[in-house]
Amino acid sequence: MSKKTRPLSPHVQIYRLQWTMLLSITHRITGLALAFGSLLLIYWLAAAASGPEAFATAQTIVGSVIGRLLLFGWSFALFYHLCNGIRHLFWDAGHGYELTTAYRSGLAVIAVSLAFTLLTWAIGYGLIV
């Protein structure tokens, strides 16, 4: 059999995206988002240590609409990565491998991550004391 006629395995056209695969990919993406978002946090802290002018500039950037959206995404990535990491700890202990449990725990990870993110921002804005 020549190399030209050999099929790819698994073939891209017949392999469909599954829920657990999507959550795994999202876990990796949120890990990258946390790494890059930490650079914004480091910039903000360095500006605070550099003086009032640098800190005012950093506050303007972070306090803008785009800056707040980035912070919101970073906080969601933080909570998602945390919750999904806890889910993986259960898997490492041998629990939750059943298909229905895997789907439900995946939905729970997304729901809890979103709830923690909204709760954190509500507390940050003083909506909840």
Residue frames relative to the residue before (quaternion, step in Angstrom):
aa qw qx qy qz dx dy dz
M 1.0000 0.0000 0.0000 0.0000 0.00 0.00 0.00
S 0.3351 -0.7537 0.5250 0.2099 3.58 -0.69 1.00
K 0.6380 -0.5560 0.3775 0.3759 3.54 -1.22 0.47
K 0.6030 0.5889 -0.3574 0.4022 3.60 1.12 -0.52
T 0.7513 0.3989 -0.2195 0.4777 3.59 1.02 -0.67
R 0.4976 0.6616 -0.4361 0.3529 3.60 1.22 -0.02
P 0.3989 -0.7195 0.5101 0.2510 3.60 -0.87 0.87
L 0.5017 -0.6022 0.5214 0.3372 3.52 -1.28 0.42
S 0.1352 -0.7993 0.5806 0.0757 3.58 -1.07 0.62
P 0.5276 -0.3506 -0.7420 0.2194 1.73 -1.16 2.17
H 0.5346 -0.6536 0.4310 0.3183 3.52 -0.99 0.78
V 0.5284 -0.6856 0.4141 0.2815 3.53 -0.83 1.05
Q 0.6856 0.5101 -0.2979 0.4254 3.58 0.97 -0.75
I 0.7489 0.3725 -0.2339 0.4956 3.63 1.09 -0.46
Y 0.5966 0.5570 -0.3679 0.4456 3.58 1.24 -0.18
R 0.1506 -0.8146 0.5545 0.0793 3.59 -0.63 1.04
L 0.5722 -0.6056 0.4488 0.3230 3.52 -1.18 0.70
Q 0.1515 -0.7933 0.5860 0.0651 3.56 -0.83 0.99
W 0.6818 -0.5207 0.3433 0.3823 3.55 -1.25 0.57
T 0.6913 0.4697 -0.2916 0.4653 3.59 0.82 -0.93
M 0.6198 0.5312 -0.3401 0.4670 3.58 1.09 -0.63
L 0.6489 0.5177 -0.3101 0.4634 3.56 0.98 -0.85
L 0.6605 0.4938 -0.3073 0.4747 3.59 0.99 -0.79
S 0.6312 0.5253 -0.3288 0.4663 3.59 1.06 -0.68
I 0.6467 0.4999 -0.3116 0.4846 3.57 0.97 -0.84
T 0.6489 0.5134 -0.3128 0.4664 3.58 0.98 -0.84
H 0.6050 0.5513 -0.3510 0.4548 3.59 1.07 -0.70
R 0.6726 0.4857 -0.2920 0.4759 3.58 0.94 -0.85
I 0.6532 0.5087 -0.3146 0.4643 3.59 0.98 -0.83
T 0.6631 0.4865 -0.3180 0.4718 3.61 0.96 -0.78
G 0.5869 0.5531 -0.3724 0.4593 3.60 1.12 -0.51
L 0.6572 0.4839 -0.2990 0.4945 3.58 1.01 -0.80
A 0.6375 0.5251 -0.3268 0.4595 3.58 0.99 -0.81
L 0.6350 0.5199 -0.3322 0.4649 3.59 1.03 -0.71
A 0.6441 0.5187 -0.3250 0.4588 3.57 0.98 -0.79
F 0.7149 0.4303 -0.2621 0.4848 3.59 0.84 -0.93
G 0.6345 0.5258 -0.3311 0.4597 3.60 1.05 -0.66
S 0.5941 0.5653 -0.3601 0.4449 3.56 1.14 -0.56
L 0.5772 0.5748 -0.3744 0.4430 3.58 1.16 -0.51
L 0.6295 0.5146 -0.3250 0.4829 3.59 1.06 -0.73
L 0.6411 0.5136 -0.3147 0.4756 3.58 1.00 -0.79
I 0.6494 0.5046 -0.3137 0.4746 3.60 0.96 -0.83
Y 0.6260 0.5278 -0.3336 0.4673 3.60 1.00 -0.79
W 0.6629 0.5104 -0.3050 0.4550 3.58 0.92 -0.91
L 0.6728 0.4859 -0.2905 0.4762 3.60 0.95 -0.87
A 0.6444 0.5069 -0.3197 0.4750 3.60 1.00 -0.78
A 0.6393 0.5117 -0.3241 0.4737 3.58 1.03 -0.74
A 0.6301 0.5265 -0.3333 0.4633 3.59 1.04 -0.73
A 0.6920 0.4625 -0.2735 0.4821 3.57 1.05 -0.72
S 0.6470 0.5611 -0.3128 0.4107 3.58 1.18 -0.51
G 0.6937 -0.4506 0.2920 0.4801 3.57 1.10 -0.49
P 0.7169 -0.4879 0.2947 0.4014 3.55 -1.29 0.28
E 0.6501 0.5211 -0.3366 0.4388 3.62 0.96 -0.76
A 0.6727 0.4831 -0.2942 0.4769 3.57 0.90 -0.93
F 0.6559 0.5068 -0.3158 0.4617 3.57 1.00 -0.80
A 0.6274 0.5289 -0.3417 0.4580 3.60 1.01 -0.72
T 0.6370 0.5129 -0.3219 0.4770 3.58 1.03 -0.76
A 0.6604 0.4984 -0.3047 0.4718 3.58 0.93 -0.89
Q 0.6453 0.5172 -0.3198 0.4624 3.59 0.98 -0.79
T 0.6215 0.5340 -0.3369 0.4638 3.57 1.07 -0.73
I 0.6714 0.4861 -0.2961 0.4747 3.58 0.96 -0.87
V 0.7140 0.4506 -0.2604 0.4683 3.57 0.78 -1.03
G 0.7045 0.4773 -0.2608 0.4559 3.59 1.06 -0.73
S 0.5032 0.6406 -0.4371 0.3813 3.58 1.25 -0.11
V 0.6878 -0.4653 0.3470 0.4359 3.56 -1.29 0.22
I 0.6664 0.4881 -0.3032 0.4752 3.59 0.90 -0.89
G 0.6450 0.5259 -0.3182 0.4541 3.59 0.96 -0.83
R 0.6782 0.4789 -0.2922 0.4746 3.58 0.96 -0.82
L 0.6173 0.5227 -0.3445 0.4766 3.59 1.07 -0.64
L 0.6401 0.5081 -0.3209 0.4787 3.57 1.03 -0.78
L 0.6577 0.4995 -0.3089 0.4717 3.59 0.98 -0.80
F 0.6275 0.5217 -0.3363 0.4702 3.57 1.03 -0.74
G 0.6625 0.4953 -0.2959 0.4777 3.58 0.94 -0.89
W 0.6397 0.5220 -0.3205 0.4643 3.57 1.03 -0.79
S 0.6728 0.4799 -0.3079 0.4714 3.59 0.93 -0.82
F 0.6221 0.5070 -0.3520 0.4816 3.62 1.04 -0.63
A 0.6377 0.5242 -0.3272 0.4599 3.58 0.97 -0.83
L 0.6262 0.5413 -0.3307 0.4533 3.57 1.03 -0.79
F 0.7200 0.4364 -0.2579 0.4740 3.58 0.77 -0.99
Y 0.6259 0.5256 -0.3464 0.4604 3.61 1.02 -0.70
H 0.6726 0.4968 -0.2965 0.4613 3.55 0.87 -0.97
L 0.6352 0.5243 -0.3196 0.4685 3.59 1.04 -0.77
C 0.7058 0.4652 -0.2721 0.4598 3.60 0.75 -1.05
N 0.6748 0.4735 -0.3032 0.4779 3.58 0.94 -0.81
G 0.5977 0.5467 -0.3572 0.4651 3.59 1.14 -0.54
I 0.6322 0.5085 -0.3227 0.4875 3.57 1.04 -0.76
R 0.6147 0.5408 -0.3335 0.4674 3.58 1.04 -0.78
H 0.6716 0.4889 -0.2944 0.4726 3.57 0.97 -0.85
L 0.5886 0.5555 -0.3697 0.4563 3.59 1.11 -0.54
F 0.6317 0.5080 -0.3275 0.4855 3.58 1.04 -0.74
W 0.6383 0.5121 -0.3282 0.4718 3.58 1.01 -0.77
D 0.6381 0.5275 -0.3281 0.4548 3.58 1.00 -0.79
A 0.6729 0.4675 -0.2857 0.4971 3.58 1.15 -0.60
G 0.5792 -0.6292 0.3541 0.3786 3.61 1.28 0.02
H 0.5963 0.5613 -0.3641 0.4436 3.60 1.22 0.34
G 0.8073 0.3503 -0.2273 0.4170 3.55 -1.20 0.60
Y 0.4217 0.7248 -0.4578 0.2955 3.58 1.15 0.43
E 0.5077 0.6406 -0.4411 0.3704 3.59 1.18 -0.33
L 0.6129 -0.6074 0.3645 0.3500 3.56 -1.01 0.83
T 0.6794 0.4757 -0.3045 0.4684 3.60 0.87 -0.89
T 0.6443 0.5122 -0.3220 0.4678 3.59 1.03 -0.75
A 0.6392 0.5255 -0.3255 0.4576 3.58 1.00 -0.79
Y 0.6611 0.4915 -0.3060 0.4771 3.59 0.97 -0.82
R 0.6835 0.4857 -0.2933 0.4593 3.58 0.88 -0.91
S 0.6619 0.4864 -0.3210 0.4714 3.59 0.94 -0.77
G 0.6112 0.5415 -0.3490 0.4597 3.59 1.11 -0.59
L 0.6516 0.4893 -0.3056 0.4926 3.57 1.01 -0.83
A 0.6328 0.5291 -0.3266 0.4614 3.58 1.04 -0.77
V 0.6180 0.5424 -0.3438 0.4535 3.60 1.01 -0.77
I 0.6786 0.4778 -0.2941 0.4741 3.58 0.87 -0.91
A 0.6757 0.5005 -0.3011 0.4498 3.60 0.86 -0.91
V 0.6849 0.4719 -0.2896 0.4737 3.59 0.87 -0.93
S 0.6297 0.5360 -0.3357 0.4512 3.59 1.00 -0.76
L 0.6716 0.4808 -0.2894 0.4837 3.55 0.94 -0.90
A 0.6487 0.5145 -0.3193 0.4609 3.60 0.97 -0.81
F 0.6623 0.4948 -0.3074 0.4713 3.61 0.94 -0.86
T 0.6377 0.5263 -0.3258 0.4584 3.57 1.01 -0.80
L 0.6855 0.4719 -0.2847 0.4757 3.59 0.85 -0.95
L 0.6383 0.5222 -0.3236 0.4639 3.58 1.01 -0.77
T 0.6442 0.5198 -0.3159 0.4638 3.58 0.94 -0.86
W 0.6977 0.4592 -0.2807 0.4728 3.58 0.87 -0.89
A 0.6167 0.5291 -0.3458 0.4692 3.59 1.07 -0.64
I 0.6532 0.4814 -0.3112 0.4947 3.59 0.99 -0.75
G 0.6487 0.5354 -0.3152 0.4396 3.58 1.00 -0.82
Y 0.7256 0.3997 -0.2347 0.5086 3.57 1.04 -0.70
G 0.5320 -0.6699 0.3847 0.3467 3.57 1.28 0.13
L 0.4018 0.7205 -0.4774 0.3026 3.58 1.18 0.37
I 0.7450 0.2026 -0.1209 0.6240 3.53 1.25 -0.56
V 0.2417 -0.7906 0.5474 0.1301 3.57 -0.76 1.00
